[in-house]
């Protein structure tokens, strides 16, 4: 028999996917799950918290599939460009992830994202990607005068720019991240290559 929390999660994911975040409420979720509203609050303090849990799970699946679908030995600029393209496409085509670009939804979940997730949003990629950066550095494909950890911090800042969509202009996202990534990657390519 399924755990009540798991049933609530599955029902909420279905409703958020079909109706969107704004049109889904706790009573819709509990009705579909066949549990009392009070039971919901034993597991989740708000609709936003449950949505964010589902969002982070979907985000993890997307990032994992992206890493599995690219050639990690590819040229650094080409690889990062491909990763950003896959991310943009994946987010736009996922009914949960595309909510991130809905201004009304974003306002409600951004604070929770910042408080509870922050860097955790990309932590699962850290171990794999820092090894790629270190390899690029040892192969002379990327500047080695900047530590791999600092380069990861630069990438994390690019990823976290989207928590400032409103200030920058939501209409420019996610393309703004792709451009910044491209500019940064070109600057990180081995400085010796530029001198040749």
C-alpha positions as CSV (number, residue, x, y, z in Angstrom):
1,X,0.0,0.0,0.0
2,X,1.3,3.4,-0.9
3,X,2.4,5.8,1.7
4,X,0.0,8.8,2.1
5,X,2.9,11.3,1.5
6,X,3.7,9.5,-1.8
7,X,0.1,9.6,-2.9
8,X,-0.1,13.3,-2.1
9,X,3.1,13.8,-4.1
10,X,1.8,11.9,-7.1
11,X,-1.6,13.6,-7.1
12,X,0.0,17.0,-6.8
13,X,2.4,16.3,-9.6
14,X,-0.5,15.3,-11.8
15,X,-2.5,18.4,-10.9
16,X,0.4,20.8,-11.2
17,X,1.2,19.3,-14.6
18,X,-2.4,19.5,-15.9
19,X,-3.7,22.7,-14.3
20,X,-0.5,24.6,-13.3
21,X,0.6,25.8,-10.0
22,X,-1.8,28.7,-9.6
23,X,-5.0,26.7,-10.5
24,X,-4.1,23.9,-8.1
25,X,-5.0,24.2,-4.4
26,X,-4.5,21.9,-1.4
27,X,-8.1,20.8,-1.4
28,X,-7.8,19.7,-5.1
29,X,-4.7,17.6,-4.1
30,X,-6.3,16.0,-1.0
31,X,-9.5,15.3,-2.9
32,X,-7.6,13.5,-5.6
33,X,-5.5,11.7,-3.1
34,X,-8.5,10.7,-1.0
35,X,-7.2,12.1,2.2
36,X,-8.3,14.9,4.6
37,X,-6.8,18.4,4.3
38,X,-5.4,18.0,7.8
39,X,-3.5,14.9,6.6
40,X,-1.8,17.0,3.9
41,X,-0.4,19.4,6.6
42,X,1.1,16.5,8.4
43,X,3.5,16.2,5.5
44,X,3.7,19.6,3.8
45,X,3.3,23.1,5.4
46,X,2.1,24.7,2.1
47,X,1.3,24.1,-1.5
48,X,4.5,26.0,-2.4
49,X,6.7,23.5,-0.4
50,X,5.2,20.5,-2.1
51,X,5.5,22.2,-5.5
52,X,9.2,23.0,-4.8
53,X,9.9,19.3,-3.8
54,X,8.3,18.2,-7.1
55,X,10.2,20.9,-9.0
56,X,13.5,19.9,-7.5
57,X,12.9,16.2,-8.4
58,X,12.1,17.1,-11.9
59,X,15.1,19.4,-12.2
60,X,17.3,16.6,-10.9
61,X,16.0,14.2,-13.6
62,X,16.5,16.8,-16.3
63,X,20.1,17.6,-15.3
64,X,20.9,13.9,-15.0
65,X,19.5,13.1,-18.5
66,X,21.4,16.1,-19.9
67,X,24.7,14.9,-18.5
68,X,24.1,11.4,-19.9
69,X,23.2,12.7,-23.3
70,X,26.3,14.8,-24.0
71,X,29.8,13.9,-25.0
72,X,31.9,14.9,-22.0
73,X,35.0,14.9,-24.2
74,X,33.6,17.6,-26.5
75,X,35.0,21.1,-26.8
76,X,34.3,23.1,-23.6
77,X,32.4,25.9,-25.4
78,X,30.4,23.4,-27.5
79,X,29.6,21.2,-24.5
80,X,28.4,24.0,-22.2
81,X,26.4,25.5,-25.0
82,X,24.8,22.1,-25.6
83,X,24.0,21.8,-21.9
84,X,22.3,25.2,-21.8
85,X,20.3,24.3,-24.9
86,X,19.2,21.0,-23.4
87,X,18.3,22.8,-20.2
88,X,16.2,25.4,-21.9
89,X,14.4,22.9,-24.0
90,X,13.9,20.5,-21.1
91,X,12.5,23.3,-18.9
92,X,10.2,24.6,-21.6
93,X,8.8,21.1,-22.4
94,X,8.3,20.0,-18.8
95,X,4.9,21.2,-17.4
96,X,6.4,21.4,-13.9
97,X,9.7,23.0,-14.8
98,X,8.2,25.6,-17.2
99,X,6.3,27.1,-14.2
100,X,9.7,28.6,-13.2
101,X,9.2,31.1,-16.0
102,X,5.7,32.1,-15.0
103,X,6.0,35.4,-13.2
104,X,3.0,34.8,-10.8
105,X,4.3,31.3,-9.9
106,X,7.9,32.5,-9.6
107,X,7.0,35.2,-7.1
108,X,5.5,32.5,-4.8
109,X,8.3,29.9,-5.0
110,X,11.4,32.0,-5.4
111,X,11.8,32.7,-1.7
112,X,11.5,29.0,-0.8
113,X,13.9,28.1,-3.5
114,X,16.5,30.6,-2.2
115,X,16.0,29.6,1.5
116,X,15.9,25.9,1.1
117,X,17.8,25.0,-2.0
118,X,20.3,27.6,-3.2
119,X,23.4,25.7,-4.3
120,X,21.7,22.4,-3.6
121,X,20.0,22.9,-6.9
122,X,23.3,22.2,-8.7
123,X,25.1,20.2,-6.0
124,X,24.5,16.9,-7.6
125,X,26.3,18.0,-10.7
126,X,29.3,19.4,-8.8
127,X,31.3,16.2,-8.4
128,X,31.0,15.2,-12.1
129,X,31.5,18.7,-13.6
130,X,34.5,19.7,-11.5
131,X,36.3,16.6,-12.8
132,X,35.5,17.7,-16.3
133,X,36.9,21.2,-15.6
134,X,40.0,19.7,-14.0
135,X,40.5,17.5,-17.2
136,X,40.0,20.5,-19.5
137,X,42.6,22.4,-17.4
138,X,45.1,19.5,-17.5
139,X,44.5,19.1,-21.3
140,X,45.2,22.8,-21.8
141,X,41.6,23.4,-23.0
142,X,40.8,25.8,-20.1
143,X,42.7,28.4,-18.1
144,X,44.5,26.8,-15.2
145,X,45.3,30.2,-13.5
146,X,41.8,30.0,-12.1
147,X,41.0,27.1,-9.7
148,X,38.4,24.5,-10.7
149,X,36.5,25.5,-7.6
150,X,36.3,29.1,-8.6
151,X,35.2,28.1,-12.1
152,X,32.4,26.0,-10.5
153,X,31.4,29.1,-8.4
154,X,31.2,31.1,-11.7
155,X,29.0,28.4,-13.2
156,X,26.8,28.3,-10.1
157,X,26.4,32.1,-10.3
158,X,25.2,31.7,-13.9
159,X,22.7,29.1,-12.8
160,X,21.5,31.2,-9.9
161,X,21.0,34.3,-12.1
162,X,17.5,33.0,-12.9
163,X,16.5,33.7,-9.3
164,X,16.8,37.4,-10.3
165,X,14.6,37.1,-13.5
166,X,12.3,39.8,-12.3
167,X,15.0,42.4,-11.8
168,X,16.7,41.6,-15.2
169,X,13.5,41.1,-17.1
170,X,11.7,37.7,-17.2
171,X,11.2,38.1,-21.0
172,X,14.9,37.6,-21.5
173,X,15.1,34.2,-19.8
174,X,16.5,31.6,-20.2
175,X,18.4,33.0,-23.2
176,X,20.3,35.5,-21.0
177,X,21.9,32.5,-19.2
178,X,22.9,31.0,-22.5
179,X,24.6,34.1,-23.6
180,X,26.4,34.7,-20.3
181,X,27.6,31.1,-20.3
182,X,28.9,31.5,-23.8
183,X,30.8,34.7,-22.9
184,X,32.2,33.2,-19.7
185,X,33.3,30.0,-21.4
186,X,35.1,31.9,-24.2
187,X,36.9,33.9,-21.5
188,X,37.8,30.7,-19.6
189,X,39.4,29.0,-22.6
190,X,43.1,28.7,-22.1
191,X,44.7,32.1,-22.0
192,X,47.6,30.8,-23.9
193,X,45.4,30.0,-26.8
194,X,44.4,33.7,-27.1
195,X,48.1,34.7,-27.2
196,X,48.8,32.5,-30.2
